[in-house]
Amino acid sequence: MSSVSISNKLLELLNGHNIQMQLSVSQLVEKVLNRNEGILTSSGAVRAETGKYTGRSPKDKFVVEEPSTKDKIDWGSVNQPISSEAFDKLYNKVISYLKDKEEVFVFKGFAGADQKYRLPIQIINEYAWHNLFAHQLFIRPNEEEVKEHDSEFTVISAPTFKADPAEDGTNSETFIIISFERRIVLIGGTEYAGEMKKSIFSVMNYMLPEADILSMHCSANVGFEGDVALFFGLSGTGKTTLSADPNRRLIGDDEHGWSPNGVFNIEGGCYAKCINLSEEKEPQIFNAIRFGSVLENVMVDPHTRVADYDDTSLTENTRAAYPLQSIDNIVDPSIAGQPNTIVFLTADAFGVLPPISKLSKEQAMYHFLSGYTSKLAGTERGITSPQATFSTCFGSPFLPLPATRYAEMMGKKIDEHNVQVFLVNTGWTGGEYGVGSRMKLSYTRAMVQAALEGELNHVETVKDEVFGLSIPVHVPGVPDEVLQPQKTWQNQNAYQNKAQELSDKFKENFKKFNNVPADIAELGGPLK
């Protein structure tokens, strides 16, 4: 099918009698309640359930194999190819399916806070609550921008449409398909709203580097003097906790671009985890959940409608979606200058990585490509001891291009702007998980604060024998002996064995990268 035919069918749908265009938050909340898609909680938030799928479906994600992109995409288990013919067949089915619905909801907005680089998008939803989610997560246009809005990428989400794998070429009833030539994301068979957010992030991870802008899976904040910090880290490393600093303003908590002008948020909202959420521990998130917010799979008292964030009956992946403006301490619009400091966060359950290390540019590229942290015993079925896990660039499920493309851009940016880079271990000290203890949050905060304030830029360091990392010998507010892991272990042989074990895992993981300069590839250690 030609791109003209695709556009014509899309126009037919958008001009249909059932289209609800650019509804306000209040209108969408009314629709959600009237259509029995969700309930209203005591805080005023809408709560919805996502049914069978309570998280992303990575095995059901595809990229259309097209002439203009097929030589650029990093094909494999993350970016599975699907033919144009299969996409076109599914597209026709989904469009026909939505045409017959009583109501279809459309949101027009943007991805990218910097107007020079933003992507005009439209989100077409079968569900009103999904459209409310899109309204809160993406960047909302003003009245003038709505009139002039010309969408350059479209997400079409039909959760109750289920694919036939034998006929449609999918792996299951669920599909998330990106066509870069047609500029369409097609989603079906899943009610999990996060697929929309991450699909647009995947799109930006393709389009921004093509414009020589580094796209990043990180949080970002800015000090009162304009100094910018980026925080990279996988789940459980403390990224949200450490970037939410009362002495700094939040730029964004998850997705950013790094342009010649500086850093900008890709999103207009937050998609926060709610498990064990409390006002005492995370007041910003707790108080942001109010009218217009969306709660996903959070259990609610049927009488009082009070949310129970400790109840994981449906899933541990309970979520809240709300606009950035629901947080007081933010940068608005979400744009700031060039980064001064980058922090890579890891929760090392082996207890052998230093609590803070200074990284050279080459080491930064190595650890960026590695994206290391630990999964703990009990977090997944079958895991009985700490498991090393690596997620390339701290976001491998969302990278359409080869990982080395992003790492090379990162290296150039670090060089160009003389950025200080640190690896911070929020995991274990004094022994591995089960023997040692978790690093005190007060120590981690003191180390991060010292790094952000430039206090560690020129301090004396000692080199870690196994990993080759430069460890500051003194950090204000942290006992000196805590800084060097080997000194915190009682059994030195056990330390050496565990450090060697983790080093070997780094090296084994790094074998998957091609065309990486030797001076970077060899940085996993040991250096002896």
SEROGU-409185 format. One record per residue (C-alpha): y, z, x; residue number from 1. Coordinates in nm, 3 decimals, always signed. Each point is the difference from the previous one (the first is absolute). Layout:
<sites>
Y; Z; X; NUM;
...
</sites>
This chain:
<sites>
+0.000; +0.000; +0.000; 1;
+0.344; -0.088; +0.134; 2;
+0.272; +0.257; +0.058; 3;
+0.196; -0.173; -0.277; 4;
-0.282; +0.063; -0.247; 5;
-0.017; +0.363; +0.113; 6;
+0.375; +0.038; -0.055; 7;
-0.012; -0.166; -0.342; 8;
-0.276; +0.230; -0.122; 9;
+0.191; +0.301; +0.129; 10;
+0.315; -0.117; -0.181; 11;
-0.199; -0.044; -0.322; 12;
-0.120; +0.358; +0.027; 13;
+0.346; +0.138; +0.082; 14;
+0.155; -0.187; -0.295; 15;
-0.262; +0.129; -0.242; 16;
+0.077; +0.200; -0.313; 17;
-0.187; +0.304; +0.135; 18;
+0.207; +0.047; +0.317; 19;
+0.185; +0.331; +0.041; 20;
+0.252; -0.074; +0.276; 21;
+0.161; +0.262; +0.225; 22;
-0.037; +0.299; -0.231; 23;
+0.176; +0.322; +0.094; 24;
-0.187; +0.313; +0.105; 25;
+0.051; +0.155; -0.345; 26;
-0.127; -0.312; -0.174; 27;
-0.305; -0.016; +0.224; 28;
-0.081; +0.368; -0.055; 29;
+0.017; -0.063; -0.377; 30;
-0.233; -0.298; +0.037; 31;
-0.249; +0.201; +0.206; 32;
-0.015; +0.272; -0.264; 33;
-0.005; -0.234; -0.302; 34;
-0.277; -0.210; +0.155; 35;
-0.203; +0.313; +0.090; 36;
-0.007; -0.098; +0.366; 37;
+0.096; +0.349; +0.112; 38;
+0.146; +0.335; -0.098; 39;
+0.324; +0.184; +0.070; 40;
-0.028; +0.306; +0.224; 41;
+0.210; +0.317; -0.012; 42;
+0.219; -0.128; +0.283; 43;
+0.077; -0.323; -0.190; 44;
-0.223; -0.219; +0.217; 45;
-0.246; -0.247; -0.147; 46;
-0.364; +0.066; +0.086; 47;
-0.257; -0.280; -0.006; 48;
-0.363; -0.034; +0.104; 49;
-0.131; -0.296; +0.198; 50;
-0.359; +0.010; -0.123; 51;
-0.279; -0.122; +0.226; 52;
+0.219; -0.074; +0.303; 53;
+0.203; +0.295; +0.132; 54;
+0.091; -0.167; +0.329; 55;
+0.033; -0.338; +0.164; 56;
-0.289; -0.250; -0.002; 57;
+0.009; -0.148; +0.353; 58;
-0.323; -0.197; -0.047; 59;
+0.159; -0.182; -0.294; 60;
+0.312; -0.112; +0.186; 61;
+0.032; -0.369; +0.094; 62;
+0.248; -0.240; +0.156; 63;
-0.003; -0.364; -0.115; 64;
-0.097; -0.235; +0.281; 65;
+0.289; -0.249; +0.003; 66;
+0.112; -0.269; +0.249; 67;
+0.328; +0.166; +0.095; 68;
-0.145; +0.346; +0.063; 69;
-0.369; -0.030; +0.087; 70;
+0.063; -0.018; +0.377; 71;
+0.227; +0.306; -0.010; 72;
-0.205; +0.247; -0.206; 73;
-0.229; +0.248; +0.178; 74;
-0.310; -0.081; -0.203; 75;
-0.274; +0.261; -0.033; 76;
-0.096; +0.301; -0.209; 77;
+0.366; +0.086; -0.068; 78;
+0.121; -0.353; -0.076; 79;
-0.290; -0.166; -0.177; 80;
+0.050; -0.372; -0.070; 81;
-0.023; -0.149; -0.348; 82;
+0.045; -0.366; -0.089; 83;
+0.302; -0.147; -0.177; 84;
-0.235; -0.129; -0.270; 85;
-0.135; +0.350; -0.071; 86;
+0.354; +0.142; -0.011; 87;
+0.122; -0.272; -0.238; 88;
-0.289; +0.058; -0.240; 89;
+0.062; +0.374; -0.010; 90;
+0.375; -0.052; -0.029; 91;
-0.044; -0.221; -0.308; 92;
-0.230; +0.254; -0.160; 93;
+0.238; +0.292; +0.063; 94;
+0.305; -0.191; -0.128; 95;
-0.187; -0.096; -0.321; 96;
-0.120; +0.359; -0.036; 97;
+0.353; +0.142; +0.024; 98;
+0.143; -0.260; -0.239; 99;
-0.221; +0.146; -0.271; 100;
+0.115; +0.358; +0.055; 101;
+0.236; +0.161; -0.249; 102;
+0.237; +0.103; +0.278; 103;
+0.039; -0.087; +0.369; 104;
+0.250; +0.184; +0.220; 105;
+0.213; -0.152; +0.276; 106;
+0.200; +0.177; +0.272; 107;
+0.231; -0.190; +0.234; 108;
+0.103; +0.172; +0.322; 109;
-0.016; -0.014; +0.378; 110;
-0.210; +0.097; +0.299; 111;
+0.227; +0.089; +0.292; 112;
+0.317; +0.212; -0.012; 113;
+0.187; -0.221; +0.246; 114;
+0.150; -0.280; -0.213; 115;
-0.024; -0.243; +0.291; 116;
-0.379; +0.031; +0.012; 117;
-0.105; +0.110; -0.347; 118;
-0.257; -0.188; -0.206; 119;
+0.079; -0.058; -0.371; 120;
-0.318; +0.081; -0.193; 121;
-0.118; +0.015; -0.360; 122;
-0.286; +0.215; -0.127; 123;
-0.181; -0.112; -0.317; 124;
-0.208; +0.272; -0.163; 125;
-0.248; +0.035; -0.281; 126;
+0.074; +0.375; -0.008; 127;
+0.338; +0.159; -0.065; 128;
-0.080; +0.289; +0.234; 129;
-0.070; -0.245; +0.283; 130;
+0.342; -0.156; -0.062; 131;
+0.158; +0.347; +0.009; 132;
-0.181; +0.057; +0.332; 133;
+0.143; -0.326; +0.137; 134;
+0.347; +0.096; -0.125; 135;
-0.017; +0.326; +0.196; 136;
-0.171; -0.124; +0.317; 137;
+0.191; -0.320; +0.075; 138;
+0.374; -0.048; +0.046; 139;
+0.183; -0.022; -0.330; 140;
+0.274; -0.262; -0.046; 141;
+0.337; +0.068; -0.158; 142;
+0.116; -0.198; -0.305; 143;
+0.160; -0.276; +0.207; 144;
-0.308; -0.033; +0.222; 145;
-0.224; -0.032; -0.306; 146;
+0.205; -0.297; -0.124; 147;
-0.023; -0.176; +0.338; 148;
-0.359; +0.104; +0.077; 149;
-0.226; -0.285; +0.109; 150;
-0.348; +0.132; +0.072; 151;
-0.162; -0.119; +0.322; 152;
-0.330; +0.183; -0.048; 153;
-0.181; +0.099; -0.320; 154;
-0.261; +0.269; -0.063; 155;
-0.212; -0.058; -0.312; 156;
-0.208; +0.304; -0.098; 157;
-0.256; -0.013; -0.283; 158;
-0.216; +0.314; +0.035; 159;
-0.223; -0.065; -0.302; 160;
-0.084; -0.356; +0.109; 161;
-0.328; +0.013; +0.189; 162;
-0.121; -0.275; +0.230; 163;
-0.351; -0.145; -0.005; 164;
-0.106; -0.001; +0.369; 165;
-0.255; -0.277; -0.048; 166;
+0.257; -0.226; -0.163; 167;
+0.323; +0.113; +0.163; 168;
-0.106; +0.047; +0.364; 169;
+0.098; +0.367; +0.013; 170;
-0.209; +0.294; +0.123; 171;
+0.025; +0.192; -0.328; 172;
+0.192; +0.013; -0.327; 173;
+0.304; +0.106; +0.203; 174;
+0.225; -0.228; +0.203; 175;
+0.322; +0.025; +0.196; 176;
+0.091; -0.348; +0.126; 177;
+0.306; -0.108; +0.198; 178;
+0.106; -0.364; +0.010; 179;
+0.277; -0.046; +0.253; 180;
+0.055; -0.367; -0.089; 181;
+0.018; +0.066; -0.375; 182;
+0.184; +0.329; +0.064; 183;
-0.214; +0.187; -0.246; 184;
-0.206; +0.319; +0.008; 185;
-0.272; +0.001; -0.267; 186;
-0.151; +0.337; -0.096; 187;
-0.270; +0.068; -0.256; 188;
-0.283; +0.238; -0.085; 189;
+0.170; +0.314; +0.136; 190;
+0.253; +0.238; -0.155; 191;
+0.094; +0.163; +0.330; 192;
+0.375; -0.062; +0.029; 193;
+0.004; +0.034; +0.379; 194;
-0.147; -0.351; +0.030; 195;
+0.340; -0.143; -0.099; 196;
+0.188; +0.205; +0.258; 197;
-0.237; -0.081; +0.285; 198;
-0.024; -0.369; -0.092; 199;
+0.375; -0.042; +0.041; 200;
-0.022; +0.195; +0.327; 201;
-0.267; -0.246; +0.118; 202;
+0.230; -0.287; -0.101; 203;
+0.287; +0.153; +0.199; 204;
-0.235; +0.055; +0.295; 205;
-0.044; -0.377; +0.007; 206;
+0.353; -0.114; -0.080; 207;
+0.210; +0.241; +0.209; 208;
-0.166; -0.074; +0.338; 209;
+0.040; -0.370; -0.078; 210;
+0.375; +0.078; -0.008; 211;
-0.031; +0.200; +0.326; 212;
+0.022; +0.335; -0.181; 213;
-0.259; +0.269; +0.072; 214;
-0.159; +0.138; -0.318; 215;
-0.133; +0.355; +0.032; 216;
-0.216; +0.249; -0.190; 217;
+0.207; +0.308; +0.081; 218;
+0.251; +0.252; -0.130; 219;
+0.356; +0.008; +0.134; 220;
+0.291; +0.241; +0.003; 221;
+0.343; +0.026; +0.157; 222;
+0.193; +0.292; +0.152; 223;
+0.357; +0.085; -0.092; 224;
+0.116; -0.168; +0.322; 225;
-0.172; -0.325; -0.098; 226;
-0.307; +0.033; +0.221; 227;
-0.302; -0.166; -0.162; 228;
-0.364; +0.111; +0.024; 229;
-0.321; -0.176; -0.109; 230;
-0.321; +0.188; -0.082; 231;
-0.336; -0.180; +0.009; 232;
-0.320; +0.173; -0.103; 233;
-0.310; -0.025; -0.216; 234;
-0.085; +0.230; -0.289; 235;
-0.011; +0.368; +0.095; 236;
+0.206; -0.027; +0.318; 237;
+0.320; +0.151; -0.147; 238;
+0.213; -0.313; -0.036; 239;
+0.155; +0.102; -0.333; 240;
+0.041; +0.365; +0.099; 241;
+0.168; -0.070; +0.333; 242;
+0.227; -0.282; -0.119; 243;
+0.130; +0.216; -0.289; 244;
+0.252; +0.196; +0.204; 245;
+0.292; +0.190; -0.161; 246;
+0.210; -0.081; +0.308; 247;
-0.060; -0.375; -0.029; 248;
+0.034; -0.253; -0.282; 249;
-0.300; -0.198; -0.120; 250;
+0.014; -0.379; +0.031; 251;
-0.345; -0.047; -0.150; 252;
-0.349; +0.149; +0.005; 253;
-0.239; -0.293; +0.043; 254;
+0.114; -0.359; +0.069; 255;
+0.280; -0.131; +0.222; 256;
+0.135; -0.305; +0.174; 257;
+0.163; -0.002; +0.346; 258;
+0.257; -0.276; +0.026; 259;
+0.275; -0.086; +0.252; 260;
+0.225; +0.220; -0.219; 261;
-0.229; +0.302; +0.005; 262;
-0.249; +0.160; -0.239; 263;
-0.022; -0.056; -0.376; 264;
-0.232; +0.130; -0.269; 265;
-0.216; -0.262; -0.169; 266;
-0.030; +0.209; -0.316; 267;
+0.227; +0.173; -0.248; 268;
-0.229; +0.292; -0.078; 269;
-0.275; +0.233; +0.116; 270;
-0.371; +0.003; -0.080; 271;
-0.086; +0.356; +0.094; 272;
-0.336; +0.171; +0.011; 273;
-0.017; +0.289; -0.247; 274;
-0.313; +0.187; +0.106; 275;
+0.083; +0.374; +0.025; 276;
+0.370; -0.079; -0.051; 277;
+0.220; +0.307; -0.046; 278;
+0.373; +0.062; -0.022; 279;
-0.027; +0.250; +0.285; 280;
-0.172; -0.237; +0.247; 281;
+0.163; -0.333; -0.091; 282;
+0.308; +0.063; -0.215; 283;
+0.141; -0.353; +0.043; 284;
-0.306; -0.167; -0.151; 285;
-0.058; +0.270; -0.263; 286;
+0.355; -0.018; -0.132; 287;
+0.009; -0.382; +0.008; 288;
-0.272; -0.014; -0.267; 289;
+0.210; -0.014; -0.313; 290;
+0.092; -0.241; -0.282; 291;
-0.083; -0.356; +0.100; 292;
-0.249; +0.100; +0.269; 293;
-0.362; -0.110; -0.026; 294;
-0.294; +0.232; +0.066; 295;
-0.333; -0.169; +0.076; 296;
-0.327; +0.180; -0.079; 297;
+0.160; +0.346; +0.007; 298;
-0.168; +0.248; -0.235; 299;
+0.232; +0.143; -0.266; 300;
-0.040; +0.300; -0.231; 301;
-0.056; -0.155; -0.346; 302;
+0.219; +0.262; -0.172; 303;
+0.286; +0.079; +0.241; 304;
-0.011; -0.342; +0.172; 305;
+0.051; +0.174; +0.334; 306;
-0.148; -0.194; +0.291; 307;
-0.277; +0.169; +0.200; 308;
+0.030; -0.144; +0.350; 309;
-0.298; +0.201; +0.127; 310;
-0.242; -0.161; -0.248; 311;
-0.181; -0.295; +0.157; 312;
-0.229; -0.072; -0.295; 313;
+0.090; -0.371; -0.001; 314;
+0.070; -0.052; +0.370; 315;
+0.150; +0.161; +0.309; 316;
+0.231; -0.302; +0.015; 317;
+0.240; +0.126; -0.266; 318;
+0.343; -0.160; +0.032; 319;
+0.362; +0.015; -0.114; 320;
+0.239; -0.297; -0.007; 321;
+0.374; +0.064; -0.014; 322;
+0.322; -0.164; +0.123; 323;
+0.151; +0.106; +0.332; 324;
+0.310; +0.113; -0.188; 325;
-0.207; +0.289; -0.143; 326;
+0.024; +0.155; +0.348; 327;
+0.331; +0.154; +0.107; 328;
-0.010; -0.045; +0.377; 329;
-0.021; -0.380; +0.029; 330;
+0.182; -0.297; +0.148; 331;
+0.122; -0.225; -0.281; 332;
-0.037; -0.294; +0.039; 333;
-0.309; +0.056; +0.219; 334;
+0.139; -0.161; +0.316; 335;
+0.071; +0.150; +0.343; 336;
+0.059; -0.106; +0.359; 337;
-0.236; -0.062; +0.289; 338;
-0.272; +0.264; +0.055; 339;
+0.050; +0.251; +0.281; 340;
-0.341; +0.166; -0.026; 341;
-0.348; -0.098; -0.117; 342;
-0.266; +0.261; -0.074; 343;
-0.368; -0.094; -0.025; 344;
-0.185; +0.276; -0.184; 345;
-0.370; +0.072; +0.039; 346;
-0.219; +0.287; -0.119; 347;
-0.252; +0.018; +0.284; 348;
-0.298; +0.210; -0.114; 349;
-0.154; -0.033; +0.348; 350;
+0.279; +0.229; +0.124; 351;
+0.059; -0.195; +0.322; 352;
+0.321; -0.199; -0.053; 353;
+0.321; +0.178; +0.107; 354;
+0.219; +0.138; -0.280; 355;
+0.280; -0.226; +0.127; 356;
+0.010; -0.277; +0.260; 357;
+0.265; -0.242; +0.118; 358;
-0.117; -0.361; -0.017; 359;
+0.097; -0.298; +0.212; 360;
+0.053; -0.330; -0.183; 361;
-0.353; -0.108; +0.094; 362;
-0.149; +0.328; -0.120; 363;
+0.199; -0.032; -0.323; 364;
-0.149; -0.344; -0.061; 365;
-0.348; +0.135; +0.077; 366;
+0.025; +0.292; -0.241; 367;
+0.173; -0.216; -0.262; 368;
-0.291; -0.242; +0.010; 369;
-0.252; +0.287; -0.002; 370;
+0.147; +0.198; -0.292; 371;
-0.229; +0.298; +0.065; 372;
-0.069; +0.315; -0.201; 373;
-0.309; +0.201; -0.106; 374;
-0.192; +0.026; -0.324; 375;
-0.131; +0.352; -0.048; 376;
-0.339; +0.126; -0.110; 377;
-0.022; +0.011; -0.378; 378;
+0.279; -0.250; -0.068; 379;
-0.251; -0.278; -0.067; 380;
-0.368; -0.001; -0.085; 381;
-0.212; -0.008; +0.316; 382;
+0.267; +0.127; +0.238; 383;
-0.137; +0.322; +0.151; 384;
+0.216; +0.012; +0.313; 385;
+0.347; -0.134; +0.092; 386;
+0.008; -0.378; +0.006; 387;
+0.253; -0.208; +0.196; 388;
+0.165; -0.258; -0.224; 389;
+0.227; -0.283; +0.108; 390;
+0.239; -0.194; -0.225; 391;
+0.178; -0.278; +0.189; 392;
+0.380; +0.043; +0.005; 393;
-0.055; +0.299; -0.230; 394;
-0.047; -0.242; -0.290; 395;
-0.283; -0.247; +0.060; 396;
-0.085; -0.060; -0.372; 397;
+0.341; -0.160; -0.051; 398;
+0.037; -0.229; +0.303; 399;
-0.046; -0.373; -0.069; 400;
+0.087; -0.101; +0.359; 401;
-0.187; +0.087; +0.323; 402;
+0.069; +0.359; +0.107; 403;
+0.125; -0.105; +0.342; 404;
+0.289; -0.183; -0.168; 405;
+0.137; +0.329; -0.134; 406;
-0.069; +0.185; +0.328; 407;
+0.184; -0.261; +0.208; 408;
+0.300; +0.027; -0.232; 409;
-0.013; +0.379; +0.028; 410;
-0.002; -0.022; +0.382; 411;
+0.302; -0.233; +0.002; 412;
+0.194; +0.227; -0.237; 413;
-0.074; +0.308; +0.214; 414;
+0.123; -0.184; +0.309; 415;
+0.305; -0.149; -0.165; 416;
+0.128; +0.326; -0.146; 417;
-0.133; +0.243; +0.264; 418;
-0.191; +0.195; -0.265; 419;
-0.172; +0.325; +0.097; 420;
-0.360; +0.011; -0.127; 421;
-0.216; +0.311; -0.042; 422;
-0.359; +0.063; -0.100; 423;
-0.023; +0.325; -0.198; 424;
-0.336; +0.164; -0.072; 425;
+0.013; +0.214; -0.314; 426;
-0.377; +0.064; +0.023; 427;
-0.200; +0.256; +0.193; 428;
+0.070; +0.213; +0.307; 429;
-0.220; +0.236; +0.201; 430;
-0.316; -0.189; -0.094; 431;
-0.125; -0.258; -0.243; 432;
-0.006; +0.038; -0.379; 433;
-0.209; +0.308; -0.085; 434;
+0.069; +0.161; +0.339; 435;
+0.373; -0.027; +0.061; 436;
+0.285; +0.033; -0.249; 437;
+0.245; -0.239; -0.163; 438;
+0.326; -0.040; +0.190; 439;
+0.264; +0.230; -0.148; 440;
+0.244; -0.196; -0.216; 441;
+0.287; +0.201; +0.152; 442;
-0.099; -0.127; +0.347; 443;
-0.027; -0.359; -0.123; 444;
+0.340; +0.022; -0.167; 445;
+0.153; +0.138; +0.321; 446;
-0.152; -0.285; +0.205; 447;
+0.115; -0.268; -0.244; 448;
+0.347; +0.151; -0.017; 449;
+0.025; +0.005; +0.380; 450;
-0.113; -0.364; +0.014; 451;
+0.249; -0.113; -0.266; 452;
+0.289; +0.186; +0.163; 453;
-0.065; -0.164; +0.337; 454;
-0.102; +0.322; +0.173; 455;
-0.321; -0.155; +0.135; 456;
+0.145; -0.326; +0.130; 457;
+0.035; +0.120; +0.358; 458;
-0.221; +0.309; +0.025; 459;
-0.266; +0.063; +0.265; 460;
-0.344; -0.123; -0.106; 461;
-0.358; +0.032; +0.119; 462;
-0.255; -0.280; -0.038; 463;
-0.310; +0.055; -0.211; 464;
-0.301; -0.085; +0.221; 465;
-0.208; -0.166; -0.271; 466;
+0.249; -0.184; -0.221; 467;
+0.279; -0.058; +0.251; 468;
+0.258; +0.149; -0.237; 469;
+0.322; +0.160; +0.125; 470;
+0.017; +0.358; -0.131; 471;
+0.328; +0.194; +0.006; 472;
-0.049; +0.324; +0.195; 473;
+0.244; +0.185; -0.227; 474;
+0.118; -0.042; -0.361; 475;
+0.242; +0.253; -0.156; 476;
-0.179; +0.221; -0.251; 477;
-0.352; -0.088; +0.116; 478;
-0.211; +0.204; +0.248; 479;
-0.047; -0.204; +0.319; 480;
-0.378; +0.050; +0.005; 481;
-0.034; -0.164; -0.345; 482;
+0.140; -0.328; +0.133; 483;
-0.298; -0.078; +0.225; 484;
-0.325; -0.013; -0.203; 485;
-0.229; +0.070; +0.297; 486;
+0.167; +0.338; +0.053; 487;
-0.069; +0.104; -0.360; 488;
-0.378; -0.052; +0.022; 489;
-0.218; +0.288; +0.125; 490;
-0.289; -0.232; +0.091; 491;
+0.130; -0.260; +0.246; 492;
-0.324; -0.201; +0.004; 493;
+0.013; -0.025; -0.379; 494;
+0.361; -0.123; +0.024; 495;
-0.086; -0.269; +0.255; 496;
-0.295; -0.123; -0.206; 497;
+0.201; -0.013; -0.322; 498;
+0.297; -0.171; +0.166; 499;
-0.232; -0.260; +0.153; 500;
-0.164; -0.053; -0.341; 501;
+0.333; -0.074; -0.167; 502;
+0.115; -0.218; +0.289; 503;
-0.317; -0.210; -0.036; 504;
+0.068; -0.039; -0.374; 505;
+0.352; -0.126; +0.074; 506;
-0.135; -0.255; +0.247; 507;
-0.277; -0.116; -0.233; 508;
+0.246; -0.047; -0.287; 509;
+0.240; -0.194; +0.222; 510;
-0.262; -0.264; +0.084; 511;
+0.076; -0.172; -0.332; 512;
+0.345; -0.109; +0.120; 513;
+0.028; -0.335; +0.175; 514;
+0.272; -0.119; +0.237; 515;
+0.135; +0.349; +0.072; 516;
+0.138; +0.036; +0.356; 517;
-0.232; +0.197; +0.227; 518;
+0.264; +0.263; +0.078; 519;
+0.001; +0.089; -0.371; 520;
-0.374; -0.036; -0.073; 521;
-0.093; +0.239; +0.282; 522;
+0.217; +0.284; -0.125; 523;
-0.278; +0.168; -0.200; 524;
-0.109; +0.169; +0.322; 525;
-0.157; +0.150; +0.185; 526;
+0.229; -0.091; +0.288; 527;
-0.214; +0.163; +0.271; 528;
</sites>
